[in-house]
Amino acid sequence: MKRTLILALGASFVLLVASTAGAQDWPAYSGDPLSRGPGFYLAWWKLLLYWLVFICWVCSTDWINRDSQEIGPGIQMPHTVWNPIVVFSFLAAFLIAGMLIPIFFAGFAVVLLAYIVPLMIYIFMRNARVVSDQKVLTPSHIKEYFANFGRRGRRKQKQVKMAYEEGPPVEIQAIAAPTGPENQSNLIQARQSEGYVTAKELIADLFARGAERAMLDYTQESVAVRYEIDGVWHNVDPRDRESSDVMLAILKLICNLNPEDRRSRQEAQMGIKYQGKHKAELKTQGTQTGERVVLHVLYERKDLKTLEQLGMREKMAEKLKGVLNSKGSMVLISSMPQGGFTTTWAASINAADRMLRDFISIENVGTSNPYVENLGVNTFNAAAGETPDTMIPGLMLKQPDAVVVPELHNAETVRMLCVEATEEERVIMAGVHAKESVEALLRVLLLKADAALFAKSITAVVNVRLVRKLCEECKQAFEPPPQLLQKLGIPPGRVQHLYQEWQPPAPGEEKRGQPEVCPKCGGIGYSGRTGIFEFLEVDDRIRQALVSQPKLEVLRQLARQGGNRTLQEEGILLVAQGVTSLNELQRVLKA
C-alpha cells in the first residue's frame, strides 16, 4: 500500500479520535449566549499520545510493506496478506476507540494493542524464516542500530552487508523454475547458506581467468578442478570436499535441481550479473568415483558482431557479403562442434542486408542461438520427431527473401531449400558440422540428398577454426631458420621474426623487475581467440564432381585448382603476422 494513502487514512482517523478522546468535560450552559468559557476543552497530552502511536504505526507499516515485497514471496509472507492485516486492524481500533469507548485509557490501550500485536507477530514469524543477520529487534540488531548514530545525534549512513553480499560483486539469478515466486524462493534459500559466497567466488574466478567452463570432479577425498580457457583445459588448484559440497547444493538449488541427487544427469540454467549480463549452464552427472559438474558461462559478447571482428580477412568478408546479398544463392556455414560456429553464424547473418529483405530462421527449440535483429525465428521440436521440412511449405507462403537453417536434419529439408534457391531465387543459409569446406559438401550428401539438385544450388561454403592468440604482453620473438620458412611457404626475407608462447625462465634467470608469471594471461602464453576462415566458391568443376565423383581428395584438388586457400594457408598468415604461434596452429589443425 502506498505511503501517501497510509498517511491520509491515518491522519483522518487521528483527527476523528482526537475530537472525542482528547476532549475535556464541557462547562454547564450559563444562559448568556455571548459569554466565553475558560477554554482548554481539548487535552493536548491525550492528542500527543495518539499522535506518537500514529507516527510509529506509519513507520512500521511502511517497513512491513517494503520488507514483505522484498523477501515476502520467498518466506511465504507476501505483502498482499500482511498489508491489509497491519493497516485495517489498526484503523478498526481507532474507530472503536473514538466511537464506542468513552474512557480514554481503555480506548488508548485498544489502539496500542492493535498496533503492537500485528507488528510483533510479523517480526516473530519473519525472524523464524530468515538468516541471523537479517533478523530484527534482536540484541545484536538493536546494538547495531544505536551504534550507527554518530555525533550531533545524526545517524550515520552505514551500509551493513548481508552475509550473501560478502565476497565478489557477483549477482546470481534464479531463472530455471516455472514461476517467479519459485525462483525467488530458491534464491532466498540459497543466500542463507555460506555456500552462496563460495559459488560467487568460483564464478568471479572464471571471469578473471577468461574461462568458459569449470569442470569439478568430486571424489571421496577432494574435488579436482579444471578450467577451459580459450578452448583448452587447464588444471587449477583442487578444492576441499566439504565446502564444495555446500557450493554444489546451492548451485543446484538456484537452478531448481535436486541437491540430494548425486547420480542422475541434471541440467539447467542460471543468470549472472557480473561485468555485464550473462547466462550459465550447470550440468551434473554421477560417475564411478563421485560426481562430475560442469559450469558453462555463456558470455554475452558484444564485440563479435561482424565478420571482421571475428578475424575474417576484409576481402574474404566482402566476397561472403556479396554472395549473401545476391539472389538464388545457397551458402553453407561449417565448423567443428564448439569451433566458432555460433558466432560465425550470427556474424554471417548480420553481414546480409536484413533491413530491406525479409529473413526467417527455422531452429530447433532446444538450441540457443544469438539474437539477431530483424530475423523472424520459427522453432520445431527435434526431440519430438519434428523436422524443418514440415514447416517450410507454410513459411514460404509468407514470401520471405531469405531462409536460414542452423542445422540440416534430413534429405527432404535439403531438397526443399534447394528448390527455394533455384526456382524462387531465395537466399538459403544452412549450418553443417565439418572440419573443412569440401567435407561440409559431402556431409550434406551423406543425408542422402539429391546430388544433382544440391550441386546446382550450392554457391559457397565457409569453414572456421578457432585459434588462440599469443599474449601481447609476454610473447617471445625468435629468428626462424630458412628451412622452417621454406616449409611454411614464406618467401625469404619476408619475415624476420616469428613469435612463440611465453617460456618460463630457468632458475636464477628471472629478469629483474619483471613478474615470473604474466599478469595478463596468467602464464598460459595466450589470451583470447580469433578465427581462421576458409572460403570456398563452388564452381562448375566442383559441382560436376559432387554428382559424378564425390570424394574428399577429388574435391580438395579441385578447390586448390580454383584458387581456394586452405585453413593451413590462412593460419600461416596469422603465424607470419605474429598473431598466433606455429605450435598453436598445429594443435588446432590436428583436431
Wavefront OBJ file of the C-alpha trace (Angstrom):
o trace
v 0.000 0.000 0.000
v 1.315 3.469 -0.890
v 2.764 5.592 1.904
v 0.629 8.598 0.973
v -2.537 6.501 1.304
v -1.442 5.258 4.718
v -0.772 8.812 5.887
v -4.062 10.141 4.533
v -6.181 7.421 6.121
v -4.281 7.564 9.368
v -4.464 11.331 9.658
v -8.231 11.273 9.114
v -8.767 8.806 11.909
v -6.376 10.629 14.229
v -8.480 13.771 13.846
v -11.632 11.731 14.455
v -10.311 10.200 17.635
v -8.725 13.439 18.776
v -12.088 15.223 18.627
v -13.574 12.743 21.084
v -10.942 11.031 23.188
v -8.948 14.231 23.605
v -11.884 16.330 24.896
v -12.260 17.518 28.472
v -15.649 17.829 30.250
v -17.613 20.723 28.757
v -18.786 23.501 31.237
v -22.501 23.908 32.096
v -24.512 26.353 29.947
v -24.540 29.812 31.599
v -27.512 31.251 29.711
v -25.517 34.054 28.176
v -25.044 33.235 24.502
v -22.212 35.798 24.214
v -20.186 34.587 27.197
v -16.907 32.731 26.630
v -15.814 29.723 28.596
v -12.379 29.184 30.142
v -11.066 27.239 27.070
v -8.687 24.271 27.120
v -11.504 21.889 26.181
v -9.094 19.584 24.325
v -6.494 17.581 26.320
v -3.202 18.211 24.476
v -1.388 15.337 26.203
v -4.027 12.868 25.014
v -3.657 14.156 21.449
v 0.110 13.804 21.757
v -0.122 10.164 22.850
v -2.365 9.271 19.923
v -0.144 11.178 17.501
v 3.004 9.407 18.703
v 1.370 5.996 18.270
v 0.167 7.034 14.835
v 3.663 8.138 13.708
v 5.187 4.862 14.959
v 2.482 2.908 13.165
v 3.121 4.733 9.865
v 6.864 3.994 10.062
v 6.493 0.308 10.987
v 3.717 -0.276 8.430
v 5.839 1.263 5.701
v 8.736 -1.028 6.701
v 6.487 -4.112 6.655
v 5.255 -3.129 3.201
v 8.782 -2.793 1.784
v 10.160 -5.809 3.640
v 7.322 -8.148 2.633
v 7.682 -7.104 -1.027
v 11.425 -7.777 -0.988
v 11.628 -11.104 0.826
v 7.999 -11.996 1.496
v 7.452 -14.314 -1.501
v 10.487 -16.371 -0.565
v 9.410 -16.885 3.056
v 5.681 -17.253 2.358
v 4.811 -13.858 3.885
v 3.607 -11.815 0.875
v 2.755 -8.135 1.179
v -0.726 -8.761 -0.241
v -1.568 -10.570 3.008
v 0.306 -8.526 5.586
v -0.502 -5.019 4.377
v -4.260 -5.434 4.983
v -3.601 -7.038 8.374
v -1.448 -4.228 9.794
v -3.456 -1.412 8.196
v -7.073 -2.348 8.792
v -6.600 -3.826 12.262
v -5.154 -0.508 13.429
v -7.779 1.605 11.697
v -10.563 -0.550 13.139
v -9.144 0.009 16.622
v -9.201 3.760 16.017
v -12.895 3.539 15.173
v -13.645 1.553 18.312
v -11.603 3.901 20.499
v -13.143 7.045 19.034
v -16.758 5.978 18.703
v -17.537 3.288 21.253
v -15.174 3.605 24.228
v -15.755 6.732 26.332
v -12.880 6.020 28.732
v -9.629 7.412 27.316
v -7.166 4.879 28.745
v -9.326 1.914 27.722
v -9.580 3.193 24.156
v -5.883 4.064 24.027
v -4.990 0.529 25.205
v -7.079 -0.936 22.359
v -5.240 1.244 19.799
v -1.862 0.401 21.283
v -2.565 -3.336 21.168
v -3.868 -3.063 17.600
v -0.536 -1.516 16.655
v 1.873 -3.730 18.631
v 0.300 -7.185 18.241
v 0.325 -7.437 14.375
v 3.816 -5.888 14.279
v 5.213 -8.392 16.779
v 3.546 -11.345 15.053
v 5.088 -10.287 11.725
v 8.546 -9.844 13.275
v 8.335 -13.159 15.147
v 7.294 -15.127 12.053
v 9.822 -13.298 9.832
v 12.753 -13.889 12.206
v 11.980 -17.591 12.281
v 12.366 -17.822 8.483
v 15.451 -15.712 7.708
v 19.142 -15.995 8.483
v 20.505 -14.498 11.692
v 21.957 -11.355 10.112
v 18.549 -10.497 8.619
v 16.625 -10.737 11.908
v 15.288 -7.554 13.503
v 14.785 -6.407 17.126
v 17.342 -8.922 18.331
v 20.028 -7.750 20.810
v 22.644 -7.637 18.058
v 20.299 -5.731 15.710
v 19.410 -3.184 18.402
v 23.087 -2.761 19.288
v 23.995 -2.238 15.645
v 21.138 0.231 15.211
v 22.286 2.507 18.016
v 25.925 2.094 17.006
v 25.045 3.758 13.707
v 24.215 7.022 15.448
v 27.121 9.436 15.111
v 27.909 12.829 16.505
v 25.247 15.535 16.872
v 22.648 12.802 17.125
v 22.600 12.163 13.388
v 22.526 8.615 12.145
v 25.466 7.546 10.079
v 24.720 6.218 6.641
v 26.493 2.950 7.356
v 25.942 0.175 4.873
v 25.862 -3.175 6.633
v 26.385 -6.059 4.232
v 24.311 -9.183 4.489
v 26.207 -12.465 4.587
v 25.342 -13.277 0.957
v 26.695 -9.861 -0.128
v 30.194 -10.701 1.026
v 32.813 -11.714 -1.496
v 32.999 -10.549 -5.131
v 30.141 -8.407 -6.535
v 28.577 -11.308 -8.418
v 24.786 -11.480 -8.566
v 23.368 -14.927 -9.293
v 19.821 -15.031 -10.647
v 17.406 -17.966 -10.422
v 15.603 -18.408 -13.755
v 15.065 -22.180 -14.087
v 11.865 -22.641 -12.056
v 8.484 -22.409 -13.829
v 7.312 -19.350 -11.865
v 8.825 -16.198 -10.455
v 7.901 -16.919 -6.816
v 9.604 -20.332 -7.040
v 12.757 -18.726 -8.402
v 12.652 -16.095 -5.659
v 12.182 -18.756 -3.005
v 15.109 -20.811 -4.346
v 17.349 -17.750 -4.422
v 16.480 -16.646 -0.888
v 17.133 -20.127 0.471
v 20.461 -20.227 -1.376
v 21.518 -16.870 0.039
v 21.071 -18.172 3.553
v 23.933 -20.636 3.070
v 27.636 -19.916 3.256
v 27.978 -21.871 0.012
v 26.445 -18.929 -1.847
v 29.569 -16.812 -1.377
v 31.726 -19.778 -2.417
v 29.722 -20.044 -5.642
v 30.229 -16.316 -6.265
v 33.959 -16.739 -5.804
v 34.047 -19.588 -8.341
v 32.177 -17.509 -10.923
v 34.382 -14.454 -10.341
v 37.489 -16.614 -10.767
v 36.158 -17.889 -14.104
v 35.702 -14.326 -15.307
v 39.126 -13.250 -14.034
v 40.843 -16.044 -15.969
v 38.664 -15.666 -19.062
v 37.437 -19.253 -18.720
v 34.330 -20.556 -20.444
v 33.866 -23.687 -18.355
v 34.765 -25.093 -14.969
v 34.832 -28.870 -14.530
v 34.678 -30.207 -10.989
v 35.321 -33.921 -10.454
v 34.139 -34.980 -6.999
v 35.998 -37.840 -5.353
v 35.798 -39.178 -1.824
v 38.661 -37.023 -0.552
v 38.698 -33.845 -2.653
v 37.469 -32.112 -5.787
v 39.708 -31.855 -8.852
v 39.150 -28.657 -10.824
v 39.880 -27.768 -14.437
v 39.113 -24.592 -16.383
v 38.546 -24.396 -20.124
v 40.307 -21.224 -21.258
v 40.189 -20.351 -24.945
v 39.208 -23.925 -25.804
v 41.996 -25.639 -23.819
v 41.590 -27.315 -20.439
v 43.950 -26.273 -17.620
v 44.311 -27.789 -14.165
v 43.836 -25.416 -11.243
v 44.161 -25.909 -7.515
v 41.839 -28.619 -6.142
v 39.077 -27.751 -3.702
v 38.139 -29.351 -0.404
v 35.164 -31.678 -0.455
v 33.177 -30.121 2.415
v 32.852 -26.556 1.089
v 32.459 -27.821 -2.487
v 29.506 -29.996 -1.457
v 27.760 -26.989 0.066
v 28.518 -24.871 -3.009
v 27.144 -27.511 -5.376
v 23.953 -27.851 -3.332
v 23.449 -24.091 -3.600
v 24.045 -24.042 -7.368
v 21.564 -26.893 -7.840
v 19.007 -25.106 -5.674
v 19.334 -21.904 -7.722
v 18.922 -23.965 -10.914
v 15.817 -25.665 -9.480
v 17.560 -29.056 -9.480
v 17.596 -31.737 -6.794
v 20.574 -31.134 -4.458
v 20.201 -34.624 -2.971
v 20.537 -36.405 -6.327
v 24.231 -37.064 -6.941
v 23.803 -39.790 -9.582
v 21.301 -38.707 -12.238
v 22.097 -36.354 -15.087
v 20.740 -32.888 -14.306
v 20.950 -29.717 -16.364
v 19.570 -26.186 -16.060
v 20.496 -22.522 -16.452
v 21.024 -19.547 -14.162
v 21.553 -15.849 -14.699
v 24.733 -13.959 -13.813
v 25.203 -10.209 -13.405
v 28.925 -9.538 -13.331
v 30.743 -7.427 -15.879
v 27.503 -7.434 -17.843
v 24.535 -9.774 -18.044
v 25.205 -13.421 -18.886
v 23.742 -16.885 -18.532
v 25.388 -20.054 -17.279
v 24.567 -23.738 -17.725
v 25.016 -26.187 -14.870
v 25.383 -29.861 -15.808
v 25.872 -32.659 -13.274
v 26.298 -36.399 -13.709
v 27.220 -39.175 -11.316
v 30.471 -41.045 -12.028
v 32.211 -44.133 -10.654
v 34.337 -42.006 -8.332
v 31.648 -39.498 -7.349
v 30.128 -36.775 -9.484
v 31.195 -34.563 -12.379
v 29.959 -30.984 -12.550
v 30.405 -28.595 -15.479
v 29.577 -24.906 -15.119
v 29.490 -23.252 -18.552
v 29.389 -19.453 -18.695
v 27.599 -18.228 -21.825
v 29.321 -14.896 -22.233
v 27.311 -12.126 -23.866
v 29.910 -10.878 -26.343
v 29.071 -7.506 -27.867
v 32.432 -7.101 -29.607
v 31.954 -10.016 -32.028
v 29.140 -8.814 -34.257
v 30.931 -8.573 -37.627
v 32.967 -10.990 -39.695
v 35.993 -8.705 -39.453
v 35.766 -8.682 -35.651
v 35.874 -12.484 -35.728
v 39.135 -12.377 -37.680
v 37.973 -12.826 -41.283
v 40.106 -11.028 -43.849
v 38.427 -7.994 -45.378
v 38.496 -9.312 -48.952
v 37.032 -12.647 -47.861
v 34.302 -10.878 -45.890
v 33.393 -8.805 -48.954
v 33.052 -11.977 -51.049
v 30.769 -13.583 -48.492
v 28.632 -10.459 -48.202
v 28.293 -10.388 -51.987
v 27.010 -13.973 -52.046
v 24.587 -13.415 -49.162
v 23.147 -10.314 -50.802
v 22.627 -11.914 -54.203
v 19.504 -13.743 -55.362
v 19.225 -17.511 -55.626
v 22.344 -18.345 -53.615
v 22.913 -21.168 -51.145
v 25.698 -20.870 -48.546
v 26.915 -23.432 -46.025
v 28.463 -22.271 -42.725
v 30.528 -25.062 -41.188
v 32.827 -25.775 -38.259
v 33.640 -28.476 -35.781
v 31.497 -28.683 -32.623
v 32.278 -25.726 -30.330
v 34.636 -24.456 -33.000
v 33.205 -20.990 -33.542
v 30.032 -21.885 -35.430
v 27.641 -19.854 -33.270
v 29.478 -16.542 -33.574
v 30.255 -17.087 -37.273
v 26.619 -17.939 -37.950
v 25.358 -14.774 -36.258
v 28.019 -12.580 -37.903
v 27.188 -14.008 -41.340
v 23.505 -13.180 -40.900
v 24.486 -9.697 -39.701
v 26.537 -9.294 -42.887
v 23.427 -9.793 -45.027
v 21.027 -6.965 -45.765
v 18.139 -7.742 -43.426
v 16.619 -4.277 -43.287
v 15.302 -4.303 -46.862
v 14.687 -8.067 -47.068
v 12.610 -10.465 -45.015
v 14.741 -13.109 -43.262
v 13.272 -16.093 -41.420
v 15.038 -18.750 -39.363
v 13.995 -22.355 -38.712
v 15.587 -23.586 -35.483
v 15.322 -26.497 -33.092
v 13.604 -25.412 -29.904
v 16.446 -26.928 -27.847
v 19.220 -24.805 -29.377
v 20.413 -21.435 -28.127
v 21.442 -19.165 -30.978
v 22.386 -15.495 -30.514
v 19.725 -12.873 -31.051
v 19.889 -11.266 -34.492
v 17.926 -8.121 -35.216
v 15.146 -8.337 -37.820
v 15.296 -12.140 -38.020
v 11.999 -13.966 -37.625
v 12.630 -17.147 -35.630
v 10.411 -20.229 -36.093
v 11.019 -23.326 -33.982
v 10.415 -27.053 -34.223
v 10.928 -29.798 -31.647
v 13.506 -32.323 -32.852
v 13.141 -34.352 -29.643
v 9.502 -34.961 -30.568
v 10.458 -36.141 -34.060
v 9.744 -32.866 -35.849
v 11.970 -31.720 -38.733
v 12.272 -28.408 -40.624
v 10.703 -29.759 -43.819
v 7.287 -29.913 -42.118
v 7.410 -26.143 -41.574
v 8.899 -24.942 -44.856
v 5.718 -25.080 -47.071
v 3.702 -22.959 -44.648
v 6.507 -20.472 -44.063
v 7.066 -19.989 -47.784
v 3.525 -18.624 -48.069
v 4.886 -15.517 -46.321
v 7.212 -14.987 -49.305
v 10.476 -14.469 -47.376
v 13.580 -13.259 -49.209
v 15.945 -15.497 -47.243
v 15.724 -18.695 -45.182
v 18.372 -19.705 -42.639
v 18.535 -23.154 -41.051
v 21.302 -23.650 -38.446
v 21.235 -27.446 -38.834
v 20.170 -29.676 -41.718
v 18.298 -32.739 -40.430
v 17.221 -34.775 -43.453
v 17.249 -35.064 -47.235
v 13.767 -33.598 -47.647
v 14.825 -30.385 -45.919
v 17.817 -30.124 -48.267
v 15.603 -30.724 -51.307
v 13.100 -28.048 -50.306
v 15.809 -25.491 -49.620
v 17.498 -26.213 -52.954
v 14.210 -25.711 -54.764
v 13.665 -22.398 -52.989
v 17.170 -21.252 -54.022
v 16.961 -22.289 -57.683
v 13.302 -21.754 -58.564
v 12.259 -18.951 -56.194
v 15.684 -17.232 -56.110
v 15.730 -17.047 -52.345
v 18.912 -16.802 -50.284
v 19.485 -20.005 -48.331
v 21.964 -20.296 -45.457
v 22.451 -23.618 -43.687
v 24.769 -24.964 -40.992
v 26.867 -28.154 -41.092
v 29.471 -29.667 -38.754
v 32.666 -30.311 -40.726
v 36.461 -29.967 -40.479
v 36.856 -28.176 -43.825
v 34.745 -26.700 -46.589
v 34.833 -29.645 -49.003
v 33.902 -32.003 -46.176
v 30.848 -29.822 -45.488
v 29.661 -30.521 -49.049
v 29.990 -34.268 -48.505
v 28.182 -34.027 -45.145
v 25.120 -32.753 -46.967
v 25.296 -35.646 -49.448
v 25.530 -38.091 -46.537
v 21.960 -37.073 -45.682
v 21.093 -38.848 -48.974
v 20.201 -35.558 -50.603
v 19.721 -35.289 -54.343
v 23.320 -34.665 -55.507
v 22.371 -33.051 -58.811
v 19.880 -30.648 -57.242
v 22.268 -29.770 -54.418
v 25.191 -29.213 -56.820
v 23.028 -26.886 -58.896
v 22.036 -24.835 -55.836
v 25.210 -24.507 -53.739
v 27.165 -21.272 -54.192
v 29.760 -21.067 -51.434
v 30.987 -22.717 -48.223
v 32.585 -21.083 -45.174
v 34.566 -23.090 -42.650
v 36.017 -21.749 -39.420
v 38.519 -22.884 -36.792
v 39.321 -21.012 -33.609
v 42.977 -20.440 -32.768
v 44.406 -18.897 -29.623
v 46.144 -15.545 -29.923
v 49.571 -15.017 -28.399
v 49.561 -12.801 -25.336
v 50.809 -9.377 -26.400
v 52.423 -8.817 -23.012
v 54.678 -11.871 -22.908
v 55.012 -13.409 -26.395
v 58.607 -14.099 -27.349
v 60.216 -13.447 -30.715
v 62.695 -15.837 -32.337
v 64.533 -15.913 -35.633
v 63.207 -18.797 -37.736
v 65.677 -20.965 -39.687
v 65.407 -20.780 -43.500
v 64.241 -24.402 -43.649
v 61.214 -23.569 -41.491
v 60.259 -20.568 -43.624
v 60.555 -22.688 -46.768
v 58.360 -25.386 -45.243
v 55.751 -22.789 -44.317
v 55.823 -21.304 -47.782
v 57.042 -17.897 -46.600
v 59.397 -16.211 -49.125
v 62.952 -15.494 -47.861
v 63.337 -12.058 -46.347
v 59.590 -11.526 -45.974
v 59.540 -12.295 -42.243
v 62.428 -11.556 -39.884
v 60.919 -12.957 -36.705
v 58.224 -15.377 -35.684
v 56.687 -15.483 -32.235
v 56.069 -18.214 -29.702
v 54.285 -18.516 -26.387
v 55.965 -17.392 -23.185
v 58.572 -19.805 -21.889
v 59.281 -19.837 -18.141
v 62.827 -18.735 -17.357
v 65.311 -21.185 -15.978
v 66.030 -20.980 -12.240
v 68.178 -17.959 -11.495
v 67.465 -16.331 -14.886
v 64.450 -14.264 -13.894
v 64.625 -10.802 -15.347
v 64.828 -8.125 -12.738
v 61.684 -6.064 -12.358
v 59.520 -8.490 -14.340
v 56.980 -10.860 -12.745
v 57.597 -14.566 -13.032
v 54.054 -15.059 -14.301
v 52.440 -12.731 -16.849
v 49.585 -10.862 -15.131
v 47.524 -10.710 -18.344
v 47.454 -14.382 -19.357
v 48.391 -15.983 -16.031
v 51.410 -17.726 -17.534
v 49.426 -19.541 -20.238
v 51.059 -17.565 -23.041
v 47.796 -16.957 -24.894
v 44.961 -14.520 -24.399
v 41.780 -14.633 -26.456
v 40.993 -16.362 -29.743
v 40.473 -15.453 -33.357
v 39.064 -17.286 -36.340
v 40.812 -18.959 -39.243
v 38.400 -18.890 -42.159
v 38.282 -20.919 -45.340
v 36.013 -19.566 -48.079
v 35.194 -21.946 -50.939
v 33.482 -20.602 -54.034
v 31.767 -23.559 -55.700
v 32.473 -23.585 -59.443
v 31.210 -25.873 -62.222
v 34.064 -28.390 -61.787
v 33.206 -28.888 -58.121
v 29.510 -29.175 -58.998
v 30.276 -31.877 -61.550
v 32.435 -33.773 -59.034
v 29.626 -33.693 -56.455
v 27.469 -35.613 -58.888
v 29.968 -37.938 -60.542
v 32.881 -38.336 -58.104
v 32.009 -37.085 -54.584
v 35.304 -37.911 -52.867
v 37.226 -35.808 -50.363
v 40.599 -35.795 -52.146
v 39.000 -35.050 -55.507
v 37.145 -32.069 -54.083
v 40.282 -30.836 -52.291
v 42.266 -30.918 -55.503
v 39.587 -29.075 -57.462
v 39.322 -26.464 -54.699
v 43.089 -25.811 -54.831
v 42.962 -25.560 -58.620
v 40.212 -22.963 -58.251
v 42.450 -20.786 -56.076
v 40.907 -21.720 -52.733
v 43.176 -21.157 -49.728
v 43.159 -23.931 -47.176
v 42.833 -23.471 -43.419
v 46.559 -24.209 -43.118
v 47.472 -21.434 -45.544
v 45.164 -18.985 -43.794
v 46.671 -19.973 -40.452
v 50.237 -19.468 -41.659
v 49.332 -15.851 -42.447
v 48.428 -15.392 -38.779
v 51.712 -17.010 -37.724
v 53.675 -14.678 -40.005
v 51.817 -11.680 -38.577
v 52.675 -12.719 -35.006
v 49.029 -13.237 -34.068
v 49.490 -16.877 -33.099
v 52.264 -19.443 -32.838
v 53.202 -22.365 -35.038
v 52.620 -24.750 -32.126
v 49.081 -23.446 -31.660
v 48.300 -23.693 -35.362
v 49.488 -27.301 -35.441
v 47.373 -28.120 -32.376
v 44.229 -26.675 -33.946
v 44.668 -28.276 -37.371
v 45.300 -31.720 -35.872
v 41.934 -31.691 -34.125
l 1 2 3 4 5 6 7 8 9 10 11 12 13 14 15 16 17 18 19 20 21 22 23 24 25 26 27 28 29 30 31 32 33 34 35 36 37 38 39 40 41 42 43 44 45 46 47 48 49 50 51 52 53 54 55 56 57 58 59 60 61 62 63 64 65 66 67 68 69 70 71 72 73 74 75 76 77 78 79 80 81 82 83 84 85 86 87 88 89 90 91 92 93 94 95 96 97 98 99 100 101 102 103 104 105 106 107 108 109 110 111 112 113 114 115 116 117 118 119 120 121 122 123 124 125 126 127 128 129 130 131 132 133 134 135 136 137 138 139 140 141 142 143 144 145 146 147 148 149 150 151 152 153 154 155 156 157 158 159 160 161 162 163 164 165 166 167 168 169 170 171 172 173 174 175 176 177 178 179 180 181 182 183 184 185 186 187 188 189 190 191 192 193 194 195 196 197 198 199 200 201 202 203 204 205 206 207 208 209 210 211 212 213 214 215 216 217 218 219 220 221 222 223 224 225 226 227 228 229 230 231 232 233 234 235 236 237 238 239 240 241 242 243 244 245 246 247 248 249 250 251 252 253 254 255 256 257 258 259 260 261 262 263 264 265 266 267 268 269 270 271 272 273 274 275 276 277 278 279 280 281 282 283 284 285 286 287 288 289 290 291 292 293 294 295 296 297 298 299 300 301 302 303 304 305 306 307 308 309 310 311 312 313 314 315 316 317 318 319 320 321 322 323 324 325 326 327 328 329 330 331 332 333 334 335 336 337 338 339 340 341 342 343 344 345 346 347 348 349 350 351 352 353 354 355 356 357 358 359 360 361 362 363 364 365 366 367 368 369 370 371 372 373 374 375 376 377 378 379 380 381 382 383 384 385 386 387 388 389 390 391 392 393 394 395 396 397 398 399 400 401 402 403 404 405 406 407 408 409 410 411 412 413 414 415 416 417 418 419 420 421 422 423 424 425 426 427 428 429 430 431 432 433 434 435 436 437 438 439 440 441 442 443 444 445 446 447 448 449 450 451 452 453 454 455 456 457 458 459 460 461 462 463 464 465 466 467 468 469 470 471 472 473 474 475 476 477 478 479 480 481 482 483 484 485 486 487 488 489 490 491 492 493 494 495 496 497 498 499 500 501 502 503 504 505 506 507 508 509 510 511 512 513 514 515 516 517 518 519 520 521 522 523 524 525 526 527 528 529 530 531 532 533 534 535 536 537 538 539 540 541 542 543 544 545 546 547 548 549 550 551 552 553 554 555 556 557 558 559 560 561 562 563 564 565 566 567 568 569 570 571 572 573 574 575 576 577 578 579 580 581 582 583 584 585 586 587 588 589 590 591
